[in-house]
Amino acid sequence: MPTALITGITGQDGSYLAELLLNKGYHVVGMVRRSSVVTFERIQHVLDQIDIIQGDLHDQSSLMDLIEQYKPEEIYNLAAQSFVPTSWNQPVLTGEVTALGVTRMLEAIRLLSPKTRFYQASSSEMFGKVREVPQRESTPFYPRSPYGVAKCYGHWITVNYRESYNLFAVSGILFNHESPRRGIEFVTRKITYNAARIKLGLAKELRLGNLDSRRDWGYAGDYVDAMWRMLNQDKPDDYVVGTGDTHSVREFCEKAFGYLDLDYQEYVIQDPRFYRPAEVDLLVADPSYAGQKLGWEPKVSFEGLVQMMVDYDLKRLEKEIV
């Protein structure tokens, strides 16, 4: 039974990845930071099937202890300060975790377990002010937030360790991927959650920032399969993962509110407080290389994703009301 270590296992992607690996017969180890309150809600249904162990991307020795203890065949580094707006308020913390944390893990692998295969969660935010449309593996990066900058560092240090030390280290450049398990602070979940609240008479308005920003949105449950496929190739490489379609925040509102027979224009208010200091206007993937090499393709459509998220929030809120 192969062992896989997942950092960020309590997050959206970590929970879906844990499910996938358990179904494939892995021994799954999840790394969590020491905290007086740890939220296991997303993995509660599989908690008895995985090992949860304390560790921190700030702390080199804790990472080395984990690798020595469990000797994982695969490590998926999903942990990060992952909320873009927070990266302007906490740029140093974002760099420490999202950038230097990658180096600490790679260094632990290099010193203790150079045969371990390593997956780094890169991000379409690295493309930022895009240099070409659509964005592919060869597209130059132009990040527009401290988060995007930190992800660029994590990406390139992964490439550097792969080429310098012959490690099996890959980066998945994942475009926006959502689900009912997405944090409520993210714009997609903010929309579906508040649309459901408005439908049930629990709210009267939804305040958002730029409605014209366009993103390539897919389903997180589909994307973790691409992660696993990357680590199970003959040679390490980097891959863009997305749907190849782009939609605006406005379109997301239209679909979410429309699914509930509501007109978003009656409830959504644009609020300058939610605009980014430097906007990312358009992100859309060219996932053809991942399709060709990994045999991967998304299964859930944009409309299906929106409806899935609205259904979840509506049912959850209805239960809370009773």
Buried (B, 14 or more C-beta within 10 A) or exposed (E): EEBBBBBBBBBBBBBBBBBBBBEEEBBBBBBBBEEEEEEBEBBEEBEEEBEBBBBBBBBBEBBBBBBEEBEBBBBBBBBBBBBBBBBBEBBEBBBBBBBBBBBBBBBBBBEBBEEBBBBBBBBBBBBBBBEEEBBBBEBEBBBBBBBBBBBBBBBBBBBBBBEEEEBBBBBBBBBBBBBBBBEEEBBBBBBBBBBBBBBBEEBEEBBBBBBEBBBBBBBBBBBBBBBBBBBEBEEBBBBBBBBBBBBBBBBBBBBBBBBBEBEBEEBBEBEEEEBBEEBBBBBBBBBEBBBEBBEBEBEBEBEEBBBBBBBBBBEEBEEEEE
